[in-house]
Amino acid sequence: MKKNSRKVNSASKSKTLSPKQLEKRSKSLFKRKIVKTFTDAGFQYYPTNDQEMYIGHRKVEVDALFIYENVWLICEDTITTTNIRDHIRTKNEAFGQIKGNLSCFITELVKMFPERASDLQKYDNRRIKAYALYMSKEELSLSNDDYQLFSELVFVQPQTLNYFQWITQCIKHSARNEVFRFLGLRSSDIGPVSSSHENASITAPIIYPKSFTGIKNNVRIVSFMMSAEDLMNTCYVMRKDNWAESIWLYQRLLEKNKIKSIRSFIEAKGEAFFNNIIVGLPDRVRFCDEGGDYKTVDEIGDLEGNCTLIFPKEINSICVIDGQHRIFAHYESGNDSKQERIISELRKQLHLLVTGLIFPANMSEEERARIQSEIFVDINSNAKPVPQNVLLHVKRIQNPIADESIAQFVIEKLNKQGPFHNLLQLSSLDSGKIKTASIVRFALRYLVTVTPSEGKQSLFTYWDGDKDALRGLKSDAIDDYVSFCTSVLRNYFGAIKKNLKDQWDDETSKLLSVIAINGFIIALTRQLSINGVRDFSYYDSLFSAWHYEFSKDSFLYTSSQYRKFSTVILREAFKIEPDTIATI
């Protein structure tokens, strides 16, 4: 027994890593994640790490280079959080030199990779689209001024990289268009210069129902057949977990197993699914009759003969409302496998039935998103249940001043800076963070609601902004109210963090549990009628005189006892009399 024990102890010691070794491992894993993500998307990898070169007026080092045709991703990765602004400033200056001296950079790369000289020199320097990607393992807190100051860099935040990693794992090379959309590239920007880029189009015979020519608000519908390859290469999906900060995002992530199952069906059967895909078509669609004359969407309903739909062959131009898995199951894997050889032929041959929505050219993004999200929910209500977090985003699109909608806006803003900086879960790709659905649903919505119950108050009561504009769904007023609510909560929880810092930073503490956070928010809401909205110094004075034990053994409240814990806070921290507490 003793002999075995000594072996176990020895093995345990050998596996213990020093802080320096742990840092080295973390950096290595982060680099591997980046390399796999972009190579899975079809970019060629050039391992430039630890290779110093003189470009322009300074010595530079590039962590990695990824190339697809003329699109160059010059990458810097970091796991450090110390002196991060100095590091960003240095890299911004270095990448500025690279972009300004691209010929010199290419010459140095050819020296490093002589066997790949033809690839590096394939395009004229003026055709190369070079982007300097700065990727940090930890969330970067950057202001609008920072983005202007460090304009040579394109910042890829951790959530964005996680999104790219997930999408490339699901659809491999076909995820390239996601990267291009992130960079704002069009079809004409990629590959050799060609006049055909601007004129490339897709033509498809349409089915135009005479009896039903619109959904509402003069939105028209047409149905047509389109090859899986063309559709895959021109579509995009408004997934709520991607990098964009638009509120008009509502769709769920691709599911790997669902993609795999549909792909296997296509391989085995050699046929497409017969249920149709629903999309929003770009504004530049045109209609052509049998004689070759162009017609408006209002005129084609009166045509007895055939009519065709013509739209640009442009990446990221067709918005998929329903059917993303059936489309992307035809993805390009980049592997020379039996399945890929079969699918590569089928994605050209198989045509999917598509129903397209044609929106009035002057319709706002907001109204289009509302219509699309309503259709998405209608279609999926009888299929696999739509996840609650997706429904929350749909509700926000349909009514941005609903209490849960405003609460979600506030959550997102709280996560950007202040005591909750990067602690809140905004995406299903965020692991290990504070889950926010219950915070929104059971506590925060009542604090920020614009329609408090009779006899109750919310932060809306104390906001001195344009309330009529807010009720009229004016975006500036919504932003102003959300900022007000966020400011109040930063002051409140900032005081809590300051005075309970040891427990705030303790991962075993229950202070940052949803139960405790909801208790604090409910307490803040309940005391409004007594104290109103106060500043940081007021809350600081309250919590500096209060101590509470949030250890797992001492904090025994459950999810059904948010209000009970809030009563403790009101009594002990706010010093409100029990008789008064009973009335609020």
C-alpha positions as CSV (number, residue, x, y, z in Angstrom):
1,M,0.0,0.0,0.0
2,K,2.8,2.4,0.9
3,K,4.6,1.7,-2.3
4,N,1.5,2.4,-4.4
5,S,0.9,5.6,-2.4
6,R,4.4,6.9,-3.2
7,K,3.8,6.3,-6.9
8,V,0.6,8.2,-6.8
9,N,2.2,11.1,-5.0
10,S,5.1,11.1,-7.4
11,A,2.8,11.1,-10.4
12,S,0.7,13.9,-8.9
13,K,3.8,16.1,-8.4
14,S,5.0,15.5,-11.9
15,K,1.7,16.8,-13.2
16,T,1.8,20.0,-11.2
17,L,2.6,22.9,-13.5
18,S,4.3,26.1,-12.5
19,P,2.5,29.5,-13.2
20,K,4.9,30.0,-16.1
21,Q,4.2,26.5,-17.5
22,L,0.4,27.1,-17.1
23,E,0.8,30.4,-19.0
24,K,2.8,28.7,-21.8
25,R,0.1,26.0,-22.1
26,S,-2.7,28.6,-22.2
27,K,-1.0,30.6,-24.9
28,S,-0.3,27.4,-26.9
29,L,-4.0,26.3,-26.7
30,F,-5.1,29.8,-27.7
31,K,-2.9,29.8,-30.8
32,R,-4.1,26.3,-31.8
33,K,-7.7,27.4,-31.5
34,I,-7.0,30.4,-33.8
35,V,-5.1,28.3,-36.4
36,K,-7.7,25.6,-36.5
37,T,-10.6,28.1,-36.8
38,F,-9.1,29.9,-39.8
39,T,-7.7,26.8,-41.6
40,D,-11.1,25.0,-41.1
41,A,-12.6,28.1,-42.9
42,G,-10.2,27.4,-45.9
43,F,-7.5,29.9,-45.2
44,Q,-3.8,28.9,-45.7
45,Y,-1.7,29.2,-42.6
46,Y,1.8,30.8,-42.5
47,P,3.5,30.2,-39.2
48,T,5.3,33.5,-38.8
49,N,5.6,33.4,-35.0
50,D,9.0,34.3,-33.5
51,Q,10.2,35.6,-36.9
52,E,11.4,39.2,-36.6
53,M,11.6,41.4,-39.7
54,Y,12.3,45.1,-40.4
55,I,9.4,46.7,-42.1
56,G,9.4,50.4,-42.8
57,H,10.8,52.2,-39.8
58,R,10.6,49.4,-37.2
59,K,11.1,45.8,-36.2
60,V,7.9,43.8,-36.3
61,E,6.8,40.3,-35.5
62,V,3.6,38.7,-36.8
63,D,2.1,35.9,-34.7
64,A,0.3,34.3,-37.7
65,L,-0.7,34.9,-41.3
66,F,-3.8,33.4,-43.0
67,I,-4.4,33.8,-46.7
68,Y,-7.4,33.1,-48.9
69,E,-6.8,34.3,-52.5
70,N,-6.1,38.0,-52.0
71,V,-7.5,38.3,-48.5
72,W,-4.7,38.4,-45.9
73,L,-5.3,38.1,-42.2
74,I,-2.2,39.4,-40.3
75,C,-2.8,38.2,-36.8
76,E,-1.7,39.1,-33.3
77,D,-2.8,36.9,-30.4
78,T,-2.4,37.6,-26.7
79,I,-3.4,36.1,-23.4
80,T,-2.0,39.0,-21.3
81,T,-4.1,41.5,-19.4
82,T,-1.3,43.7,-18.1
83,N,-0.3,46.9,-19.9
84,I,-2.7,45.8,-22.6
85,R,-3.2,49.4,-24.0
86,D,0.6,49.7,-24.5
87,H,0.6,46.3,-26.3
88,I,-2.3,47.4,-28.5
89,R,-0.6,50.7,-29.3
90,T,2.7,48.9,-30.3
91,K,0.9,46.5,-32.6
92,N,-1.2,49.2,-34.1
93,E,2.0,51.1,-35.1
94,A,3.6,47.9,-36.3
95,F,0.7,46.9,-38.5
96,G,0.5,50.5,-39.9
97,Q,4.1,50.0,-41.1
98,I,3.2,46.6,-42.7
99,K,0.2,48.1,-44.5
100,G,2.3,51.0,-45.7
101,N,5.2,48.9,-46.8
102,L,3.4,45.8,-48.2
103,S,6.0,45.1,-50.8
104,C,8.7,44.9,-48.2
105,F,6.5,42.6,-46.1
106,I,5.9,40.2,-49.0
107,T,9.7,40.1,-49.7
108,E,10.4,39.1,-46.1
109,L,7.6,36.5,-46.3
110,V,9.1,35.0,-49.5
111,K,12.4,34.7,-47.6
112,M,10.7,32.8,-44.8
113,F,8.6,30.6,-47.1
114,P,10.4,30.2,-50.4
115,E,8.4,27.1,-51.3
116,R,5.2,29.2,-51.2
117,A,6.6,32.2,-53.1
118,S,4.1,31.8,-56.0
119,D,1.1,31.9,-53.5
120,L,2.5,35.0,-51.8
121,Q,3.1,36.8,-55.1
122,K,0.0,35.6,-56.8
123,Y,-1.7,39.1,-56.6
124,D,-0.6,42.6,-57.3
125,N,0.0,44.4,-54.0
126,R,-2.9,46.8,-54.9
127,R,-5.3,43.9,-55.0
128,I,-4.4,42.4,-51.6
129,K,-6.9,43.1,-48.9
130,A,-4.8,43.0,-45.7
131,Y,-6.5,43.1,-42.3
132,A,-4.6,43.2,-39.0
133,L,-6.6,41.1,-36.5
134,Y,-5.9,41.6,-32.8
135,M,-7.2,38.6,-30.9
136,S,-7.2,38.6,-27.1
137,K,-8.1,35.5,-25.0
138,E,-9.7,37.9,-22.5
139,E,-12.4,40.4,-23.2
140,L,-11.1,43.9,-24.2
141,S,-12.8,46.9,-22.8
142,L,-12.5,49.4,-25.6
143,S,-14.3,52.8,-26.1
144,N,-15.3,54.3,-29.4
145,D,-12.3,56.6,-29.0
146,D,-10.0,53.5,-28.7
147,Y,-11.4,52.1,-31.9
148,Q,-10.6,55.3,-33.7
149,L,-7.1,55.6,-32.0
150,F,-6.1,52.0,-33.0
151,S,-7.8,52.1,-36.4
152,E,-5.1,49.9,-38.0
153,L,-6.4,46.9,-36.1
154,V,-9.6,44.8,-36.4
155,F,-10.4,43.6,-32.9
156,V,-11.7,40.0,-32.6
157,Q,-13.2,39.7,-29.2
158,P,-13.4,36.3,-27.4
159,Q,-17.1,35.8,-28.2
160,T,-16.5,36.6,-31.9
161,L,-13.6,34.0,-32.1
162,N,-15.8,31.5,-30.3
163,Y,-18.5,32.1,-32.8
164,F,-16.1,31.6,-35.7
165,Q,-14.8,28.4,-34.1
166,W,-18.3,27.0,-33.8
167,I,-19.3,27.9,-37.3
168,T,-16.2,26.4,-38.8
169,Q,-16.6,23.3,-36.8
170,C,-20.1,22.9,-38.3
171,I,-19.6,23.9,-41.9
172,K,-15.8,24.0,-42.5
173,H,-14.7,25.9,-45.7
174,S,-18.3,27.3,-46.2
175,A,-17.7,29.4,-43.1
176,R,-15.5,31.7,-45.1
177,N,-18.4,34.0,-45.9
178,E,-18.9,34.6,-42.2
179,V,-15.4,35.9,-42.0
180,F,-15.9,38.0,-45.1
181,R,-19.1,39.5,-43.7
182,F,-17.3,40.4,-40.4
183,L,-14.7,42.2,-42.5
184,G,-17.3,43.9,-44.7
185,L,-16.1,42.3,-47.9
186,R,-18.1,41.9,-51.1
187,S,-17.8,39.4,-53.9
188,S,-16.0,41.9,-56.1
189,D,-13.3,42.3,-53.4
190,I,-12.3,38.7,-53.4
191,G,-10.1,36.9,-56.0
192,P,-8.9,38.3,-59.3
193,V,-10.2,41.6,-60.7
194,S,-13.1,40.8,-63.0
195,S,-15.8,42.9,-64.6
196,S,-18.1,39.9,-64.2
197,H,-18.2,40.4,-60.4
198,E,-20.5,43.4,-60.6
199,N,-22.7,41.8,-63.3
200,A,-22.8,38.3,-61.9
201,S,-26.4,37.3,-61.3
202,I,-28.7,34.4,-60.6
203,T,-31.8,33.8,-62.7
204,A,-34.6,31.6,-61.6
205,P,-38.2,31.0,-62.9
206,I,-40.6,32.1,-60.2
207,I,-44.0,31.0,-59.0
208,Y,-46.0,34.1,-58.1
209,P,-49.4,33.4,-56.5
210,K,-52.1,35.7,-57.8
211,S,-54.4,35.2,-54.8
212,F,-51.8,36.0,-52.2
213,T,-49.3,38.6,-53.2
214,G,-48.1,39.8,-49.8
215,I,-47.9,39.2,-46.1
216,K,-48.4,42.8,-44.8
217,N,-47.1,46.2,-45.3
218,N,-46.8,45.6,-49.0
219,V,-44.3,42.7,-48.6
220,R,-44.5,40.4,-51.6
221,I,-43.6,36.7,-51.9
222,V,-42.3,34.6,-54.7
223,S,-41.2,31.0,-54.9
224,F,-38.4,29.6,-57.0
225,M,-35.8,26.8,-57.3
226,M,-32.1,27.5,-56.6
227,S,-29.1,25.3,-56.4
228,A,-27.8,24.5,-52.9
229,E,-24.4,25.9,-53.9
230,D,-25.7,29.2,-55.1
231,L,-27.9,29.7,-52.1
232,M,-25.1,28.7,-49.7
233,N,-22.7,31.2,-51.3
234,T,-25.1,34.1,-51.2
235,C,-27.0,33.7,-47.9
236,Y,-26.4,34.8,-44.4
237,V,-28.2,34.1,-41.1
238,M,-29.1,36.6,-38.4
239,R,-27.8,34.5,-35.5
240,K,-28.1,36.2,-32.2
241,D,-24.7,34.8,-31.0
242,N,-22.5,36.4,-33.6
243,W,-20.2,39.4,-33.3
244,A,-22.7,42.1,-34.4
245,E,-24.2,44.4,-31.8
246,S,-27.5,44.9,-33.7
247,I,-30.6,44.1,-31.7
248,W,-32.2,42.6,-34.9
249,L,-30.7,39.2,-34.4
250,Y,-32.9,36.3,-33.4
251,Q,-31.8,32.9,-34.9
252,R,-30.1,30.1,-33.0
253,L,-26.7,28.7,-33.7
254,L,-26.2,25.8,-36.1
255,E,-26.5,22.4,-34.5
256,K,-23.6,20.1,-35.4
257,N,-25.6,16.9,-35.1
258,K,-28.5,18.2,-37.2
259,I,-26.1,19.3,-39.9
260,K,-24.4,15.9,-39.8
261,S,-27.7,14.0,-40.0
262,I,-29.0,16.0,-43.0
263,R,-25.7,15.7,-44.8
264,S,-25.8,12.0,-44.4
265,F,-29.3,11.9,-45.8
266,I,-28.2,13.9,-48.8
267,E,-25.3,11.6,-49.4
268,A,-27.4,8.5,-49.1
269,K,-30.5,9.6,-51.0
270,G,-28.9,12.0,-53.5
271,E,-31.9,14.3,-53.1
272,A,-32.9,17.5,-51.4
273,F,-35.6,18.0,-48.8
274,F,-38.9,19.0,-50.4
275,N,-40.0,21.5,-47.7
276,N,-39.1,25.0,-48.7
277,I,-36.5,27.5,-47.5
278,I,-37.8,30.9,-46.4
279,V,-35.5,33.9,-47.1
280,G,-35.6,37.7,-47.3
281,L,-34.4,38.8,-50.8
282,P,-32.1,41.8,-51.4
283,D,-33.5,45.0,-52.7
284,R,-31.7,44.7,-56.1
285,V,-34.0,41.9,-57.4
286,R,-35.5,42.3,-60.8
287,F,-38.2,40.6,-62.9
288,C,-38.1,39.7,-66.5
289,D,-40.9,38.5,-68.7
290,E,-40.8,36.1,-71.7
291,G,-39.9,38.8,-74.1
292,G,-36.9,39.9,-72.0
293,D,-38.5,43.1,-70.7
294,Y,-38.1,44.1,-67.1
295,K,-41.2,44.3,-64.9
296,T,-41.9,45.7,-61.4
297,V,-43.1,43.4,-58.7
298,D,-46.5,44.9,-59.0
299,E,-46.7,44.1,-62.7
300,I,-45.7,40.4,-62.7
301,G,-49.0,39.3,-61.0
302,D,-50.8,40.2,-64.2
303,L,-48.5,38.2,-66.5
304,E,-49.9,34.9,-67.9
305,G,-46.6,33.6,-69.2
306,N,-43.4,32.7,-67.5
307,C,-41.4,35.2,-65.6
308,T,-37.9,35.0,-64.1
309,L,-36.4,36.4,-61.0
310,I,-32.9,38.0,-61.3
311,F,-30.8,39.0,-58.4
312,P,-27.0,39.7,-57.9
313,K,-24.7,36.8,-57.2
314,E,-23.3,38.5,-54.1
315,I,-22.1,36.9,-50.8
316,N,-24.1,37.7,-47.7
317,S,-27.0,39.2,-49.6
318,I,-29.9,36.8,-49.0
319,C,-31.2,36.6,-45.4
320,V,-32.2,33.1,-44.3
321,I,-35.4,33.1,-42.1
322,D,-35.9,29.4,-41.9
323,G,-34.0,26.4,-43.3
324,Q,-30.3,27.2,-42.4
325,H,-29.5,23.5,-41.6
326,R,-30.9,22.3,-44.9
327,I,-28.8,24.8,-46.7
328,F,-25.5,24.4,-44.9
329,A,-25.6,20.6,-44.8
330,H,-24.2,21.0,-48.4
331,Y,-21.1,22.7,-47.0
332,E,-17.6,22.5,-48.5
333,S,-15.5,20.4,-46.1
334,G,-12.1,20.9,-47.8
335,N,-11.4,17.1,-47.3
336,D,-11.0,14.6,-50.1
337,S,-13.4,12.2,-48.5
338,K,-16.0,10.0,-50.2
339,Q,-18.8,12.0,-48.7
340,E,-17.3,15.3,-49.8
341,R,-16.9,14.0,-53.4
342,I,-20.5,13.1,-53.5
343,I,-21.8,16.3,-51.8
344,S,-19.6,18.5,-54.0
345,E,-21.5,17.3,-57.1
346,L,-24.9,17.3,-55.4
347,R,-24.6,20.9,-54.2
348,K,-24.4,22.0,-57.8
349,Q,-27.1,19.6,-59.0
350,L,-29.7,19.7,-56.2
351,H,-32.1,22.6,-56.3
352,L,-34.0,23.7,-53.2
353,L,-37.4,25.2,-53.2
354,V,-37.2,28.7,-51.9
355,T,-39.8,31.2,-50.9
356,G,-38.5,34.7,-50.9
357,L,-39.9,37.9,-49.3
358,I,-39.5,41.1,-51.3
359,F,-39.6,44.1,-49.0
360,P,-40.5,47.7,-50.1
361,A,-37.2,49.4,-50.8
362,N,-37.9,52.1,-48.2
363,M,-38.8,49.7,-45.4
364,S,-36.6,50.0,-42.3
365,E,-34.3,47.3,-41.0
366,E,-36.3,47.3,-37.8
367,E,-39.6,46.5,-39.6
368,R,-38.0,43.9,-41.9
369,A,-36.6,42.2,-38.8
370,R,-39.9,42.2,-37.0
371,I,-41.7,40.5,-40.0
372,Q,-38.9,38.0,-40.4
373,S,-38.7,37.1,-36.7
374,E,-42.5,36.7,-36.6
375,I,-42.4,34.2,-39.5
376,F,-39.5,32.4,-37.8
377,V,-41.5,31.9,-34.6
378,D,-44.6,30.9,-36.5
379,I,-42.7,28.2,-38.5
380,N,-40.9,26.8,-35.5
381,S,-43.8,26.9,-33.0
382,N,-44.8,23.4,-34.1
383,A,-41.3,22.1,-34.6
384,K,-38.5,21.8,-32.1
385,P,-39.2,24.3,-29.3
386,V,-37.5,27.6,-29.8
387,P,-35.0,28.2,-26.9
388,Q,-36.1,30.8,-24.3
389,N,-33.1,33.0,-25.0
390,V,-34.0,33.1,-28.7
391,L,-37.6,34.0,-27.9
392,L,-36.3,36.8,-25.7
393,H,-34.4,38.3,-28.6
394,V,-37.5,37.9,-30.9
395,K,-39.6,39.7,-28.3
396,R,-37.1,42.5,-28.1
397,I,-37.3,43.0,-31.9
398,Q,-41.1,43.0,-31.8
399,N,-41.4,45.3,-28.8
400,P,-38.1,47.0,-27.7
401,I,-39.7,48.7,-24.8
402,A,-41.2,45.6,-23.2
403,D,-39.8,45.2,-19.7
404,E,-37.8,42.1,-20.6
405,S,-36.5,43.8,-23.7
406,I,-35.2,46.8,-21.8
407,A,-33.8,44.5,-19.1
408,Q,-31.8,42.6,-21.8
409,F,-30.5,45.9,-23.2
410,V,-29.3,46.8,-19.7
411,I,-27.7,43.4,-19.2
412,E,-25.6,43.9,-22.4
413,K,-24.6,47.4,-21.3
414,L,-23.6,46.2,-17.8
415,N,-21.4,43.6,-19.3
416,K,-19.3,46.2,-21.2
417,Q,-17.8,47.9,-18.2
418,G,-18.2,48.4,-14.4
419,P,-18.6,45.8,-11.7
420,F,-20.1,43.2,-14.0
421,H,-17.6,43.7,-16.8
422,N,-17.4,40.5,-18.9
423,L,-19.1,38.5,-16.1
424,L,-22.6,38.1,-17.7
425,Q,-23.6,35.4,-20.1
426,L,-24.8,37.1,-23.3
427,S,-24.4,34.1,-25.6
428,S,-24.8,30.3,-25.5
429,L,-21.1,30.2,-26.4
430,D,-20.2,32.0,-23.1
431,S,-19.3,29.3,-20.6
432,G,-18.7,29.8,-16.9
433,K,-20.4,33.2,-16.7
434,I,-23.4,34.4,-14.7
435,K,-26.6,33.2,-16.5
436,T,-28.9,36.1,-17.1
437,A,-32.3,34.7,-18.1
438,S,-33.6,34.4,-14.6
439,I,-32.2,37.9,-13.7
440,V,-34.1,39.4,-16.5
441,R,-37.3,37.4,-15.9
442,F,-37.6,37.5,-12.1
443,A,-36.0,40.7,-11.0
444,L,-34.5,43.3,-13.5
445,R,-37.7,43.6,-15.6
446,Y,-39.6,45.1,-12.6
447,L,-36.8,47.6,-11.9
448,V,-36.7,49.0,-15.5
449,T,-40.3,48.6,-16.7
450,V,-41.9,51.6,-18.3
451,T,-45.3,50.4,-17.0
452,P,-44.9,49.7,-13.3
453,S,-47.9,48.1,-11.6
454,E,-50.4,50.4,-9.8
455,G,-48.9,51.8,-6.6
456,K,-45.4,50.6,-7.6
457,Q,-42.4,52.5,-8.9
458,S,-39.5,51.7,-11.3
459,L,-36.5,53.6,-12.6
460,F,-38.8,55.0,-15.3
461,T,-40.4,57.1,-12.6
462,Y,-37.1,58.9,-12.0
463,W,-35.8,59.2,-15.5
464,D,-36.0,62.7,-16.8
465,G,-35.7,61.8,-20.5
466,D,-38.3,62.1,-23.3
467,K,-40.9,59.6,-22.2
468,D,-43.2,60.2,-25.2
469,A,-40.3,59.5,-27.6
470,L,-39.6,56.3,-25.7
471,R,-43.2,55.1,-25.9
472,G,-43.0,56.0,-29.6
473,L,-40.1,53.5,-30.0
474,K,-37.5,56.2,-30.9
475,S,-34.1,54.6,-30.7
476,D,-32.3,57.6,-29.2
477,A,-34.8,57.7,-26.3
478,I,-34.5,53.9,-25.7
479,D,-30.7,54.2,-25.6
480,D,-30.9,57.1,-23.2
481,Y,-33.2,55.2,-20.8
482,V,-31.1,52.1,-21.0
483,S,-28.0,54.2,-20.2
484,F,-29.8,55.7,-17.2
485,C,-30.8,52.3,-15.8
486,T,-27.3,50.9,-16.4
487,S,-25.7,53.9,-14.6
488,V,-28.0,53.3,-11.5
489,L,-27.1,49.7,-11.4
490,R,-23.3,50.3,-11.8
491,N,-23.4,52.7,-8.8
492,Y,-25.4,50.3,-6.7
493,F,-23.4,47.1,-7.5
494,G,-20.2,49.1,-7.6
495,A,-20.8,49.9,-3.9
496,I,-21.6,46.3,-3.2
497,K,-18.4,45.1,-4.9
498,K,-16.3,47.7,-3.1
499,N,-17.5,46.8,0.4
500,L,-17.7,43.0,-0.2
501,K,-14.7,42.7,-2.5
502,D,-13.2,39.6,-0.9
503,Q,-16.5,37.7,-1.4
504,W,-17.0,39.2,-4.8
505,D,-13.7,37.9,-6.0
506,D,-14.1,34.5,-4.3
507,E,-15.2,31.9,-6.8
508,T,-16.7,29.8,-4.1
509,S,-18.8,32.7,-2.7
510,K,-22.6,32.9,-3.5
511,L,-22.4,36.7,-3.8
512,L,-22.5,36.5,-7.6
513,S,-25.1,33.8,-7.7
514,V,-28.3,34.6,-9.6
515,I,-30.2,34.2,-6.3
516,A,-28.1,36.9,-4.5
517,I,-28.1,39.2,-7.5
518,N,-31.9,39.0,-7.9
519,G,-32.2,39.7,-4.1
520,F,-30.2,42.9,-4.5
521,I,-32.1,44.1,-7.5
522,I,-35.5,43.4,-5.9
523,A,-34.4,45.2,-2.8
524,L,-33.4,48.2,-5.0
525,T,-36.8,48.2,-6.7
526,R,-38.7,47.9,-3.4
527,Q,-37.0,50.8,-1.7
528,L,-37.5,53.3,-4.6
529,S,-40.7,54.7,-3.1
530,I,-38.7,55.6,0.0
531,N,-35.3,56.6,-1.1
532,G,-35.6,57.1,-4.8
533,V,-32.5,56.9,-7.0
534,R,-29.3,57.8,-5.2
535,D,-25.6,58.1,-6.2
536,F,-22.7,55.8,-5.5
537,S,-21.7,57.6,-2.3
538,Y,-25.1,56.9,-0.8
539,Y,-25.0,53.2,-1.6
540,D,-21.4,53.1,-0.5
541,S,-22.3,54.4,3.0
542,L,-25.1,51.8,3.3
543,F,-22.9,48.8,2.4
544,S,-19.8,49.9,4.3
545,A,-21.8,49.4,7.5
546,W,-23.2,46.0,6.4
547,H,-21.7,42.6,6.4
548,Y,-23.2,39.4,5.2
549,E,-21.8,35.9,4.8
550,F,-22.1,34.5,1.3
551,S,-20.3,31.2,1.8
552,K,-22.0,28.1,0.6
553,D,-22.6,26.9,4.1
554,S,-24.1,30.2,5.3
555,F,-26.1,31.5,2.3
556,L,-29.0,29.1,2.2
557,Y,-31.5,30.9,0.1
558,T,-33.0,29.2,-3.0
559,S,-34.4,30.4,-6.3
560,S,-37.9,30.7,-4.8
561,Q,-36.6,33.0,-2.1
562,Y,-35.4,36.1,-4.0
563,R,-37.9,38.3,-2.2
564,K,-37.1,36.8,1.2
565,F,-33.4,37.7,0.7
566,S,-34.3,41.2,-0.5
567,T,-36.1,41.7,2.8
568,V,-32.9,41.0,4.7
569,I,-31.1,43.6,2.6
570,L,-33.8,46.2,3.2
571,R,-33.8,45.6,6.9
572,E,-30.1,45.3,7.5
573,A,-28.5,47.5,4.8
574,F,-31.1,50.1,4.1
575,K,-32.3,50.2,7.7
576,I,-36.0,50.2,6.8
577,E,-38.4,49.3,9.5
578,P,-40.1,45.9,9.3
579,D,-43.6,47.5,9.3
580,T,-42.6,49.6,6.3
581,I,-40.9,46.7,4.5
582,A,-44.2,44.8,4.7
583,T,-45.9,47.5,2.6
584,I,-43.3,47.7,-0.2
